[in-house]
Amino acid sequence: MMTHSKKTILGMMLLALLAGAAFGADAPSSPVFPVPLSDYPDAGSLPGNLDARIKAYPFNLFASIIFLCAIVHTFCHRIFIRLADKVKARNFIRLRPHQENICCRILHMLGEVEVVFAFWLIPLFAGYIFAFGWGEFTSYIHNMAYVGDKYAEPVFVVAIMAMASTKPVVHFASCFIRIFAKIGGGTIKAWWCAILCVGPLLGSFITEPAAITICAILLVNHFFRHNPGEKFKYATVALLFVSVSVGGTLTHFAAPPVLMVARTWGWDSAFMLANFGWKAALGVFVCVFASAYFFRKEFAALSAAVGDGQSAAATASKIPPWVVIAHLAFLAATVLVMHHVVLVFLLLFAFIAFMEVSQEYQYEVNIRGPLLVGIFLAALVTHGSFQSWWIEPVLMELNPLGLFLVSIFLTSFNDNAAITYLASLVPGFTADMKYFVVAGAVSGGGLTILANAPNLAGFSILKSFFGGDLSAKKLLTAAIFPTLVVSAIFYFPH
């Protein structure tokens, strides 16, 4: 079930976590930087405010340049994969065999999307230590991890991805979605529509990372394995990303961008359902069924090639109900304690122990993918913590419509939860401004892999069908239609 090395890694992670929880309280908790937004003087204009903040703390500009470099690296990461191939083929540089292997591994690592933002933490942290000293750096890390609790979501995503991708959970989700697929005759098209309509809306109850993990696995089983065309594949991924981004807004606790503001602004599930939820469901249905009509010829070709009903085959052998119920209980418990890092890790280890007991009903434990996603999110949160100096004054300068549009734009290269979190820190936001910044953040959540935290979880499962990489340009192009649809629905009925 699980190799000794994986057990060792997980054991070391738990020991490090418990040690940090035990001793972290003794560390200083008030770093000199980032400066609270309220401490910056008002220069009276957007250019004046930005200029004053750079002059007061030049590290603001340095951190944003590093963030920009990480974004550029993300869009150009395939260059490192090509360099690794050239080194391996000895068309680029001649090295000794062991040096060649090490060089190839380094280049492949730099070409992994999940590693990019973590890599750019190296110059960021070096610059921080140079500017403020080692003591302030450890204070900043302590504040992020223990006072601000900024890494709770990455840890939660690691656990929820590992649990949601297990055989019993996927089997249960498949049985549930099969009910809707049977309405369309159980064809490839019926499964495609059912997965993309029902799965993302489940994200409002089981969280978006779990929903996108399950949807991606089911799409592999019932769609991608039939080798659709490239345009169709990108349209499907774009629909999945957009639908998951808006599909978590039926409640106040499942979508990260909503979770960031719900407590501060007093939004509960009733408010979310009345103002966001029904619009999200409408947007998902319109996008999915319009896309299904547009690709009707492709569906007909796939059905002719594999035969109707082939995609409705059982996804797993018979699994005892007690195993499925236990898995669902672990998922529910993890959602309930999602803000308590130690409890999340303890549940993950208890879950892995349960999988050992019931291993004949399990896949092999997949921890590498969730860990890479967690590293990516933790690094993105860290970079985002230094960007409030320019995002806050930009948001304050805008009217509701401008706020809506800029929120969509900023979301495309900065996790939408970071955008809404920064908005929650801005005093004086009206009810309309609060609505539009969140509406824009969730509407733009499918434009890039970076736009919504769960996107990377879906990408890690589907990337093998795209040669190991998603083209940022093709994804953006495919996501324009569903983004425009959900944006219009969120904007005009308000």
KETIGU-640457 format. One record per residue: residue in three letters; x, y, z of N, C-alpha, C in turn. Coordinates in pm, whole numbers, plus 32768, in hexadecimal, padded with zeros to 4 digits. Example, Ala and Ser with C-alpha at 12.3 -4.5 7.8 and 13.67 -1.06 7.14 Angstrom:
2
ALA85277DC7830C84CE7E3E830C85287EB6830CSER85057F1F82C485577F9682CA850A80038313
***
This chain:
494
MET80527F8680008000800080008055807F8000MET80AC808A806280FE8103806B818D80DC808ATHR81EB8111803F827780EF805082AD812780D2HIS831E80EB80FC835E81198179838981AA816FSER83BA81D380F983E9825D80E9837782C080FALYS8302829E80C5828F82F880D4826683038166LYS8268829181AD82468296823C82AB82EC8287THR832A82DE82638391832E82A6837C83C3828DILE835F83E882108347847581EE82D284AC823DLEU82638461823E81EC8490828682068498831CGLY8252843783518271843A83DF82C584B38404MET832884D383B0837B854983C8832885C883BFMET82C985CB83608273864183558223865683D4LEU81EB85EA8409819A85F6848181EE862184F8LEU826585E6850782BC860D857682E486A0856DALA830386CE84F28327875B84DF82B187B68500LEU823A878B84D881C387DB84F281A887E68587LEU81AF877385CE81958775865E81FF87C386A8ALA827D87B8867A82E8880586B982D1889A86A5GLY82A988C0862D828D894D8612821B89808665ALA81B2892E8674813F895786C6816789668758ALA81C58910878581ED891488108244898C8832PHE829F89AE87D683018A1687F382E68A9A87ACGLY82868A9C8750826F8B148701823F8B8A8754ALA81FC8B6F87C481C48BDC8813822F8C328854ASP82AB8BFA886083148C4688A183578CA98843ALA833A8CA087C1837B8CF9876183378D80875FPRO837D8DE98736833F8E6D872A82D28E6B86C1SER826C8EBD86D081F88EB3867781D58F378634SER822B8F9B8639820C901C85FC827E904885A2PRO82859014852882F2903B84CE82E490CC84A3VAL835591098483835391958459831991A383CCPHE83179135838082E7913882F782A490B382D8PRO823690B2828E81F19121824981AF918182ACVAL81AD91FD82848173926682D780DB926082CEPRO8093926B833F8001927283387FD392E382DDLEU7F6D92CA82907F3F932E822E7F1693B08271SER7EE593A782EC7EB9942083337F2E947A8359ASP7FA894448356801D9494837D805394EA830CTYR802694D08292805495218221800695A5821CPRO8049961582068001969581F97FBA969D8172ASP7F5096ED816E7F05970080F27F3F977580A6ALA7F749757802C7FB397C07FDB7F4E98067F81GLY7ED197DB7F827E6898217F397E4D97EE7EADSER7EA3979A7E757E8D97657DEF7ECE96DB7DE6LEU7EA2968C7D847ED996067D757F6F96097D56PRO7F9C96587CF2802E965D7CDA807B96917D53GLY804296F37D99808597297E0E809196C37E7DASN802596767E938029960F7EFB809095A37EDBLEU809395767E5E80F2950E7E38818295407E44ASP819995BB7E18822095F47E1F824C96047EB0ALA81F196337F05821396487F92823295C27FD6ARG81E9955A7FB481FE94D97FF4828094997FC7ILE82A694B17F4C8327947D7F1C839A94C67F5FLYS838D954B7F6B83F895997FAA84059577803EALA83959560807F839A953F810D83D694B48124TYR83B1945580CE83E293CC80DA84059399804EPRO848093AB802284A9937C7F9C849492E67F89PHE848B929B7FF98475920B7FEC83EE91ED7FADASN838E924A7FB6830E92387F718323921E7EDCLEU837492727E9E838F92647E0F83DC91E37DF2PHE843D91C57E47848C914B7E34843390CE7E39ALA83DB90C77E9C838390527EAA832590457E33SER82F490B57DFF829990B07D8B82E490897D0CILE836390B27CFF83B390897C8C83CC8FF27C90ILE83E98FBE7D0683FA8F2D7D1683798EE47CF2PHE83088F1A7D1E82868EDF7CFF826E8EE07C68LEU82908F4D7C2682828F567B9582DB8EEF7B50CYS83548EDD7B8283AF8E797B4983738DED7B56ALA83358DD17BC882F78D4E7BDC82848D387B7AILE82368DA17B6281C78D967B0281FC8D7D7A75VAL82638DC97A4E829F8DB679C982D98D2979BDHIS831A8CFA7A2783528C727A2A82E28C0B7A16THR82708C237A5382008BC67A4681D38BB979B5PHE81CC8C29797081A08C2678E5820C8BF47886CYS82898BF178B482F88BC7785E833A8B477890HIS82F98AFE78E7833B8A8C7926835F8A1E78C5ARG831B8A197851833A89B077F083C789BD77B7ILE84018A3577BE848A8A49778E84EB89ED77D9PHE84D789DE785B8530898A78AB852088F67887ILE84A688CD786584918843783B84DC882977B8ARG84D6888A775B851C887A76DC85B4887676F2LEU85E588CB774D867588CA776A869F884477A5ALA864B880B77FB866A878878358672871E77C8ASP861687247768861886C476F8869786D676A4LYS86C087547690873A876D764187B6873A768BVAL87BA874D770E882B871C775D883186847755LYS87BE8646775F87B985B3775987E5858176D0ALA87C185CB766787E885A475DF887385D475BBARG88B3861D7619893B86537607894386B2758FASN88D386F7757888D2875C750D88EC87E77543PHE88F487F275C789018877760489888886764AILE89AD882276978A2B882676E18A56879776FFARG8AD6877C76FC8B0886F677178B3786ED77A9LEU8B00868B77EF8B228676787B8B3D85E27893ARG8B7A85C679038B89853B792B8B018500794DPRO8AEF847D79438A6A844179578A26846979D9HIS8A7084637A4A8A3084867AC98A0F851C7ACFGLN8A6685707A958A4986007A9189D2861C7A36GLU89CB85D279C9895B85E3796D88D785C379B0ASN88D3855879FE885885317A44882E859C7AA8ILE888F85CF7AF3886F86367B56883D86B47B11CYS887F86DD7AA5885787557A5B87C987467A24CYS87AC86D079EE872586B879B686BB86C07A23ARG86DA86887A968678868A7B04865F87197B34ILE86CA87697B3C86BB87F57B66866488417B03LEU8680882F7A82863288757A1B85A188467A1AHIS858B87C47A2B850187927A3184B987CB7AAAMET850087D77B1A84C388107B91849A88A27B7ALEU84F188ED7B3784D289797B19846189847AB3GLY844789187A6A83D989177A0B835588EA7A45GLU835588C17AC482D988997B07828F89157B38VAL821289267B0C81C3899B7B3581B889A27BCDGLU81A9892F7C0B8194892C7C9C820D89607CEAVAL8284895D7CAC82FF89817CF383278A127CDBVAL82EE8A517C74831D8AD57C49831A8B3C7CB9PHE82A78B4D7CF9829A8BB57D6082F08B957DDAALA83008B147DF983588AEF7E6883E98B117E47PHE84128AFD7DCB849A8B1F7DA184B58BB47DB5TRP84548C087D9084698C987D9B845E8CCD7E2ALEU84408C737E8884498C9A7F1584DB8CAA7F40ILE85378C677EFB85C58C6D7F2185F98CFC7F18PRO85ED8D407EA4861C8DCC7EA185C68E297EF6LEU85448E097F0384ED8E5C7F56851B8E597FE8PHE85338DE2801D855D8DD580A885EA8E0C80BCALA86418DF8805986C98E2F806386C38EC7806AGLY866D8F048017865D8F95801A86238FC5809DTYR85C48F7980D585878F9E815585F18F9E81C4ILE86418F3481C886A98F2A8230870F8F9B8221PHE87338FB981A587949025818C875A90AB81B8ALA86D990C2819E869C914481BB867B9157824FPHE864E90EB8292861890FB8319865E90A58382GLY86AE9043835986F58FF183B986B28F6C83D3TRP87008F0F840B86D08E888423865F8E86848BGLY866B8ED684F386038ED9855A857D8F028525GLU857A8F6884D084FC8F94849684C48F2B8435PHE851E8EE483F184F18E7C839684AA8E0B83E1THR84E88DDC844D84A68D72849C84248DA384D9SER84208E2484FD83A48E5E853083378E5E84C6TYR835E8E7E844A82FD8E7D83DB82C78DF183C3ILE831F8D8C83C082F58D0283AA82978CD58419HIS82BA8CF7849582658CD4850681DC8D1584FAASN81DB8D9484D4815D8DDC84C681058D9D8459MET81428D7483E980F78D35837D80BD8CAF83A8ALA810F8C5F83EC80E78BD6840A808C8BCB8483TYR80A58C1A84EC805F8C04856A7FFD8C74858DVAL80238CF085737FCA8D5F85967F648D768527GLY7F948D8684AD7F398D9C843C7EF98D1E8407ASP7F328CA884297EFA8C2783FF7EED8C208366LYS7F518C54831F7F488C5D828D7F5D8BD88247TYR7F9A8B78828C7FB98AF9824B7F538A8C826BALA7EE68AB182AC7E7F8A4D82CB7E408A17824BGLU7E258A7081EA7DE58A43816E7E3F89E4811EPRO7EC08A02810A7F1589A180C47F1889188105VAL7F218915818B7F22889581D17E9D884E81BFPHE7E31889981C77DAC885F81B37D9E88248126VAL7DD0886C80C27DC7883C80387E1487BA8027VAL7E8987AE80657ED58731805E7E8186BC8093ALA7E4586D081077DF6866581457D79864480F4ILE7D3186AC80CA7CB1869580867CC786577FFCMET7D34867C7FB87D54863E7F367D7485AA7F47ALA7DC5858B7FAE7DEA84FF7FC57D6E84AB7FE4MET7D1184E280307C98849880557C35848E7FE2ALA7C2584FC7F977BBF84FF7F2D7BE684A97EB5SER7C66848C7EA47C92843E7E307C9683A97E4BTHR7C63837C7EBC7C6482EE7EDC7BF482A47E94LYS7C0682227E887BAA81CF7E3B7B1A81D37E72PRO7B0381C67EF57A7981C97F277A33824F7F0FVAL7A7C82C07F207A3E83447F0C7A1C83587E79VAL7A7883357E207A5E83427D9179EA82E77D68HIS79E6826F7DA0797982117D8278F2824B7DAFPHE78EF82867E27787382C17E5A784783367E03ALA78A6838E7DE0788584017D8B785583D37D02SER7895836B7CCF786E83377C4C77E183007C4FCYS77BF82B87CBA773782827CC876D182F37CD0PHE76F4835E7D17769883CF7D24768484167C9FILE76F184327C5976E8847A7BDA76AC84207B6EARG76BD839B7B7C7681833F7B1B75E983507B15ILE75AC83757B86751A838B7B8874F383F57B20PHE754384607B19752684CB7ABA755284A57A2CALA75BE84577A2275EC842C799E758883D0795BLYS7542837F79AB74E083227972746B836B7931ILE745183E6795E73E5843479217402844A788CGLY74828458786C74AA846A77E074D083E9779CGLY74B3837977DB74CE82F8779D755582BD77BEGLY75A282FC7817762382C7783F768E82D177D3THR767B8327777176DC833877067751838F7735ILE77B5839B76E0782783F1770177F784807719LYS779E84AF76C57769853776D2771D85477755ALA76CE84E27778767F84E977F476DB84EE786ETRP7745849A786D77A3849C78DB77ED852178E2TRP781585557870785D85D4786A7808864378A7CYS778B864B787F773286B478B3771886A17948ALA77028624797276E3860A79FF775A862D7A58ILE77D386067A2D784A86237A7E785F86B97A8CLEU785487037A1C787187927A1E77FF87E67A59CYS778687B07A5E771787F97A9C770B87DC7B31VAL7710875D7B5576F787357BDF7775873F7C34GLY77E7870F7BFE7862870A7C4C788E87907C86PRO789587FA7C3478C0887C7C6B786488B27CD7LEU77E1889A7CCB778388CB7D30779488807DB4LEU77C688037DAD77E487BA7E28785287FE7E76GLY78A188507E30790C88987E7378DB88F47EE2SER785C891A7EDD7824896F7F46781189237FC9PHE781D889F7FC47804884D803B787E87FA8063ILE78CB87CA800279418779802279C287C7800ATHR79B788467FEB7A2488A47FCB7A5188957F3AGLU7A8489027F057AAE89067E797B2388A87E5APRO7B8A889F7EAF7BF788417E8E7BC787B17E81ALA7B6C87867ED97B3786FF7ECF7AE286EF7E52ALA7A9187537E337A39874B7DBE7A8987437D3CILE7AF087967D2E7B3D87957CB17B8F87147CA5THR7BBC86DE7D147C04865F7D117BAA85EF7CDEILE7B3085E87D147AD285807CEB7AA885947C5ACYS7A8A86107C347A61862C7BA97AD086067B47ALA7B4B86287B687BBB860B7B0E7BCC85747AFCILE7BC185297B697BCF84987B5F7B5D845C7B0CLEU7AE3848C7B217A7184587AD47A7C847F7A41LEU7AAF84F67A257AC3851E79997B2C84C77956VAL7B92849F79A17BF48441796A7BB083BE7945ASN7B5C838B79A07B1D830A798A7AB4830B791BHIS7A6C837B790B79F9837D78B37A0783DA783APHE7A78842178307A87847C77BF7B14847A7784PHE7B78849F77D37BFF84B0779D7C3A842E776AARG7C1583BD77A37C4F833F77757C22831A76E8HIS7BBC836176B57B8B8347762D7BD2839E75C5ASN7C3A83E775EF7C8F843675947C41849E7544PRO7C0084FD75847BBF856A753A7C2785C674FCGLY7BFB861F74A27C55867E74627C8B86E474C3GLU7CF88726749C7D3A878674F57CDF87F9751CLYS7C97883274B97C3E88A274D67BD38879753APHE7B9F87FF75297B3887CC75827B7087B8760ELYS7BEB878776177C298771769A7C3D87F476E5TYR7C6C885A769E7C8188DB76E07BFC891B7709ALA7B96890C76B67B12894076DA7ADE88FC7758THR7AF8887B77647ACA883077D97B12885C7857VAL7B95886C784E7BE2889978C37BB8892678ECALA7BA5897E788A7B7B8A0778A97AF28A0778ECLEU7A9689B578B97A1189AA78F77A1D89767986LEU7A738914799A7A8688DD7A217AB989477A80PHE7B1F89927A567B5989F97AAD7AF38A667ACEVAL7AAD8A987A687A4B8B037A7F79D88AD17AD4SER79A68A597AB679338A237AFF79558A0A7B92VAL79CD89D77BAD79F589BF7C387A068A447C82SER7A3D8AA87C3E7A528B2A7C7D79CF8B697CACVAL79678B627C5978E68B9D7C80788F8B397CC9GLY78A98AB67CB678528A507CF1785B8A447D87GLY78C48A7F7DC378D18A787E54788D8AE97E9FTHR783E8B3B7E5878048BB27E9777758B9F7EC9LEU77458B227ECD76BF8B0B7F0476C18B137F9CTHR77378B017FD777478B0B806977B98B6B8088HIS77CD8B87810778328BE9812F78B48BAB815FPHE78C08B25815B79358AE7819979898A928139ALA79628A8580BA79A38A2480627A018A637FFCALA79E48ADC7FCD7A378B1F7F687A9B8B7B7FAFPRO7B1E8B697F977B838BBD7FDB7B6A8C537FD0PRO7B458C8B7F597B2F8D1C7F537AB98D4C7FA7VAL7A578CF57FBB79E58D1880107A0A8D0980A3LEU7A538C9D80C07A7B8C8281497ACE8CF48183MET7B1B8D37812E7B728DA3815B7B248E1C818EVAL7AAA8E2F81617A5F8EA8818479E08E8C81D3ALA79B58E0E81D979318DEE821279248E1E82A2ARG79888E0182F4797F8E27838179888EBF8391THR79E58EFC834879FB8F8E835479808FDC832ATRP79408FB382BD78CE8FFC828678478FC582B3GLY78468F5D830477C98F28833977758EDE82D2TRP77B58E9D8272776C8E51820C77598DC1823CASP76DD8D91823876C28D06825976928CBB81DDSER766F8C3C81EB76488BEC817775C68C1D8139ALA756B8C51818A74EE8C878153750B8CFF80FAPHE75668D568126758C8DC980D575CE8D9C8054MET76278D3A805D766E8D0B7FE7760F8CCC7F82LEU75B28C7E7FB275548C3C7F5574FC8CA37F0FALA74D18D097F5974788D6E7F2074BF8DCC7EBFASN753E8DE97ED975868E4C7E8875E88E117E24PHE76198D997E40767D8D5C7DE876548CD17DB6GLY761F8C807E10760C8BF37DF375B78BD47D79TRP75418C117D7074E98BF27CFF75248C257C7CLYS756C8C947C8375AE8CC77C0B761E8C6B7BDFALA76688C357C4076D48BD87C1F769D8B5C7BDCALA76318B247C1375F58AAC7BD875C38AC97B4BLEU75818B3B7B3975518B617AB475C58B6F7A53GLY76308BB27A7D76A48BC47A2776E48B4179FEVAL76F08AE37A5D772B8A607A4076D68A1679D9PHE76528A1479ED75FB89CC799175FF8A077905VAL75FB8A8C78FD75FE8ACE787976808AAE7831CYS76F08AB9787677728AA07838777F8A0F7809VAL775789B2785E77698925783D771288FC77C8PHE7692892077CC763888F477627651893E76DFALA767B89BD76E776A18A05766D771D89C6762ESER777E89A0768177F78960764E77D888D57617ALA777D888D765877568809762677188814759CTYR76C8887B7586768D888F750276F888B5749CPHE7756890874C477BF89337468781788BD743DPHE782F885F7499788487EC747B7832876E745BARG77B88780742C7761870D7413779E86AC73ADLYS77E286E073477820868972E278938638731FGLU78DF86777377794D862F73B9791785C17412PHE78A885DC7457786A857474AA783B84FF7453ALA77FF851F73E177D084B57387784484607356ALA78B684A17338792B84567309796383FD7377LEU7968843073F2799983DE7461793E8367747BSER78BA837F7478785A83137490786582A87423ALA787982D373A7788782747339790782227347ALA796F8261737C79F0821D738779F481B773F8VAL79B481D6746A79BD817E74DF793D813374FBGLY78CC816074BD784D811E74D47800815C7547ASP778081717534772C81AA759E7729814D7616GLY772A818D768977208140770577A68114773CGLN7814812176EC789680F6771B78C481477794SER78A381C8779578D1821C7804788582067883ALA781881BA787B77C781A278F177F18125793CALA786080E9791278908071795578B2809079E5ALA78A7802C7A3A78C4803E7AC8795580687ADBTHR796B80C57B3379F280FA7B487A3F80AB7BB1ALA79FC80547BF87A42800B7C6079F57F8D7C82SER7A3A7F2C7CBD79F87EB57CED79A67ED87D69LYS79587E787D9578FF7E907E06794F7EB87E82ILE792A7F297EBE796D7F5A7F3579097F577FA8PRO792C7F1A801978CF7F13808A78A17F9D80B8PRO78237FAA80DE77F0802E810A783E8068817FTRP786F801381DB78B5804982507937808F8228VAL7976806081BD79F080A1818F79CF812A8154VAL796681308103793E81B080C8791482138134ILE78C581E381957896823B8200790D82718251ALA796E821C826B79E4824A82B77A2F82B6826AHIS7A3E82A481E77A82830981967A37838D8197LEU79B58387818A79648401818C796C84458215ALA797483F6827E7980842D83057A0684758315PHE7A70843B82DF7AF3847D82E47AEF85018296LEU7AAF850182227AA2857D81D47A5885E88224ALA79E785C1825E7995862182AA79E386578322ALA7A2985FF83697A75862A83DE7AE5868A83B6THR7B26866F83457B9286C783177B5D875182F3VAL7AE7875682B47AA987D682947A8988238314LEU7A5987DE837B7A33882083F87AAB885D8440VAL7B21881E84357B978850847E7BFC888F841EMET7BCD88BF83AB7C2788EC83427C84895E836DHIS7C6289AA83D47CB68A1984017D1789F18470HIS7D15897384967D6C894385027DD088E184C6VAL7E49891384AA7EAA88C9845B7ECF8843849CVAL7EE88843851D7F1187C885617EA3875F8557LEU7E258788856B7DB6872985627DA786F284D5VAL7DBD874784727DB5871983E77E1E86AD83CDPHE7E9886C483FC7F01866183E87EE485E18436LEU7EB185EC84AD7E90857584FB7E23852484B5LEU7DC18569847D7D58852284327D9384DF83B6LEU7DF1852283747E2E84E782FD7E7984678322PHE7EC0846883917F0883EF83B97EA8838183E5ALA7E3C83A584297DD78341844E7D98830783D1PHE7D84835C836D7D49832F82EE7DA682CD82A7ILE7E2882EC82A47E88829382657E8D820D82AFALA7E83821183327E7E8195837F7E028143835BPHE7D918186834A7D16813F83237D2581028298MET7D6A8148823E7D81811381B97DD8809581BDGLU7E368090821A7E878018822B7E2F7FA28253VAL7DCE7FBC82AC7D757F5282DB7D1C7F20826ASER7CED7F7B82157C8E7F5881AB7CD07F5C8122GLN7D4D7F33811A7D9B7F4880A07D667EFD8027GLU7D1B7E91803B7CE67E4A7FC67C7C7E997F7CTYR7C4B7F057FB97BE67F5A7F797C1F7FE37F54GLN7CA47FEE7F507CE480717F3D7D4080727EC4TYR7D5680EC7E8E7DC781017E367E4481117E8DGLU7EBA81147E4D7F3281367E977F2A81C87EC2VAL7F5981E47F3B7F54826C7F6F7FA082CB7F12ASN7F5F83377EE97F9E839A7E937FB784187EE4ILE803284297F118051849D7F6480A585047F1BARG80EC84DB7EB0814485387E6A80F685AC7E2CGLY8089858D7DE4803A85F67DA4800286597E09PRO7FBE862B7E727F8C86897ED77FFA86DB7F19LEU806E869F7F3280DB86EA7F70810E875A7F15LEU811A873D7E93814687A37E3580E388177E2FVAL806187F67E2E7FFB885E7E2D800288B17EADGLY8016886E7F1F802088B67F9D809889147FA0ILE810988E77F698181893C7F61816589B67F0APHE8124899F7E9981028A0D7E3F80AB8A757E86LEU80438A477ECB7FE88AA47F0D802C8AEE7F7FALA807F8AA97FCC80C68AEB803981228B578003ALA81688B397F9581C18B9C7F5981728C127F21LEU80FF8BF67EE380AC8C617EAA80778CBC7F19VAL804D8C827F88801E8CD17FFA808F8D2A802FTHR81088CF38034817A8D40806681988DB7800BHIS819E8D9E7F8981B38E0D7F2B81428E737F35GLY80C78E417F3F80548E9C7F4580538EF57FBFSER80938EC7802C80948F1780A780E08F998097PHE81348FA3802F8183901B8017814790757FAAGLN80D290527F77809A909F7F08802B91007F30SER800791027FAF7F9791577FDA7FB691EC7FC9TRP8036920F7FC7805C929C7FC0802992DF7F40TRP801B92937ED37FE992CF7E577F5A92A17E36ILE7F32922C7E637EAA91FC7E457E41924E7E90GLU7E5D926D7F0D7DFA92B87F5E7DDA93437F25PRO7E3E93967F047E1B94197ECB7DDA94107E42VAL7DFF93A97DF47DBD93967D727D28937A7D85LEU7D0793227DE17C7A93007DF97C2D93797E2DMET7C6C93C97E827C26943B7EBD7C0594A87E57GLU7C4B94AB7DE87C3595127D827BBF94F37D26LEU7B84947D7D327B25944F7CCC7A95945A7CFAASN7A3B94707C9879AD94657CB3798593D27CA8PRO790893AC7CC978E2931E7CC778FE92D87C44LEU78DD93167BD178F792D67B51798D92C57B39GLY79DA932D7B557A6A93227B467AA492BB7BA4LEU7A6F92B57C1D7A9D92537C7E7A8191C57C4CPHE7A0E91B17C0E79E8912F7BD87A4A91047B6BLEU7A68915F7B0F7ABF913F7A9E7B50912C7ACBVAL7B8091837B237C0A91797B527C1B90FC7BA8SER7BB590D87BF37BBB905E7C437BCC8FE47BEAILE7B848FE17B797B948F737B197C228F717AE3PHE7C568FE77AC07CDD8FF07A887D478FC57AEDLEU7D408FFB7B677DA48FD97BCC7D9F8F457BF0THR7D288F0C7BED7D188E7F7C0E7D658E267BADSER7D728E527B307DAF8DFD7ACA7E408DDB7AE8PHE7E868E2E7B377F118E0E7B587F2D8E137BEDASN7EC68E1D7C3D7ED88E1E7CCF7E5E8DDA7D0CASP7E718D6D7D527E048D1C7D887D8F8D727DB9ASN7D158D4F7D8C7CA08DA37DAB7C878DB17E41ALA7CB18D507E907CA28D5D7F217CF88DCE7F57ALA7D6D8DE47F1A7DC38E527F457D838ED87F26ILE7D3D8EE17EB47CFA8F5D7E8E7C8B8F7F7EF2THR7C388F1E7F117BC98F3A7F6D7BFC8F527FFBTYR7C678F0D80217CA08F2580A67CD08FB680B4LEU7D178FE5804E7D47906F80527CD290D18052ALA7C6890AF80087BF1910580077BB1910B8091SER7BB7909D80DC7B7B909C81627BC690F781C3LEU7C42911B81A17C90917381F77C77920781DBVAL7C339223816B7C1C92AE81427BA392E6818CPRO7BB3935081D87B40938C821C7AE993DC81BDGLY7A6B93E581DB7A12943B818E79D693FC8113PHE79E5937A80FF79A69337808E790E933680A1THR78C49360803978339358803D780792C98020ALA778592B08032774F922A8017776492047F85ASP775092647F2A776592487E9B77F692297E7EMET785192737EBA78E0925B7EA2790991D27ED4LYS78D591AA7F4778F391267F7D78C090B97F1ETYR784690CB7EED780D90687E927861905C7E13PHE788390CD7DD778C490CA7D54795490987D5BVAL799B90B27DC97A2390807DD17A238FE87DDCVAL79C48FAF7E2679BB8F1E7E3079868EE17DAFALA79218F227D7378EB8EF17CF379578EEF7C88GLY79A88F577C827A148F5A7C217A7E8EF17C3DALA7A9D8EDB7CBC7B038E7A7CE07ADB8DEC7CB9VAL7A5D8DC77CD27A338D3F7CAF7A198D317C19SER79EF8D9E7BD779D68D987B477A568D807AF9GLY7AC58DBB7B277B448DAD7AE07B988D367B0CGLY7B5D8CDE7B5C7BAA8C707B967BD48C027B37GLY7BA88C0B7AB77BCF8BA37A597C2A8BD379EALEU7C568C5079F07CA48C8979847D328C50797CTHR7D6B8C2E79ED7DF28BF579F27DF78B8D7A61ILE7E658B427A647E788AE27AD17E858B2A7B56LEU7EBC8BA47B557ED48BEF7BD07E578C2F7C09ALA7DEE8C3B7BB87D7C8C8F7BDE7D2D8C5A7C54ASN7D288BD77C667CDC8B9C7CD37D2E8B287D0AALA7D3F8B247D8C7D978AC17DCA7D7B8A317D9FPRO7CFC8A057D987CE289797D717D0889577CE2ASN7D1D89BC7C8B7D3E899E7C007DB889437BF4LEU7E1B895B7C487E95890B7C407E7A887A7C65ALA7E1988647CC07DF587DB7CE47DBC87927C6AGLY7D6687D67C1F7D30879A7BA67D9A87877B3DPHE7DF287EA7B2E7E5D87E17ACC7EBA876B7AE8SER7ED987537B667F3586E77B897EFF865F7B61ILE7E7B86517B597E3C85D37B327E3185C77A9ALEU7E1886377A577DFC863579C77E748651796FLYS7EE4867C79A97F5186AE79557F8C864478F8SER7F7F85C4791A7FB6855C78C17F6F855A783BPHE7EF4858C78357EA9858F77B77ECD86097762PHE7F24865F77997F5186D677517FE986D57740GLY8022865D773E80B28652773080FD868477A9GLY80BD8685781C80FD86B3789780F6874778AEASP80B28791785680B1882378628033885D7823LEU7FFD88C378627F8D890E78297FC1898F77ECSER7F9A89AC77737FBE8A2A77337F6B8A9A7772ALA7FB08AFD77AC7F6A8B6D77EB7F148BB87786LYS7F478BC8770C7EFC8C1076A47E7F8BC5767BLYS7E8A8B4276697E178AF276407DAF8AE976AFLEU7DDD8ADE772B7D808ADB779B7D368B5F77A6LEU7D7E8BCF779A7D3F8C5277A07CD88C627732THR7CFA8C3976B87C9D8C4376487C208BF07661ALA7C328B7676927BC08B1D76AB7B698B4F771DALA7BA58B97777C7B5B8BC477F27B0F8C4677DBILE7B268C8A776B7AE58D0C77547A4D8CFD7752PHE7A198C9A770879878C8B76FD79468C717785PRO796E8C0977D0792B8BF4785179408C6778B3THR79B38CAA78AB79CA8D1C7904796C8D8F78E4LEU79578DAB786378FA8E14783C786C8DF37868VAL78448D74785B77BC8D4C788077A48D607915VAL77FD8D29796977E78D3479FA77F78DC57A28SER78508E1179E678618E9E7A0B77E28EED79EEALA77A58ED3797B77288F19795976B98EF679BAILE76B08E7779DF76468E4C7A3B765B8E887AC6PHE76D88E8F7AF376F28ECA7B7576DE8F627B74TYR76F98FA27B0376F390347AFF7665906B7AEAPHE7620903D7A8375A4907F7A5B752D90697AB7PRO75198FF27AF174A58FE57B4A74B590287BD0HIS752B905E7BEE754190937C7374F791197C85
***
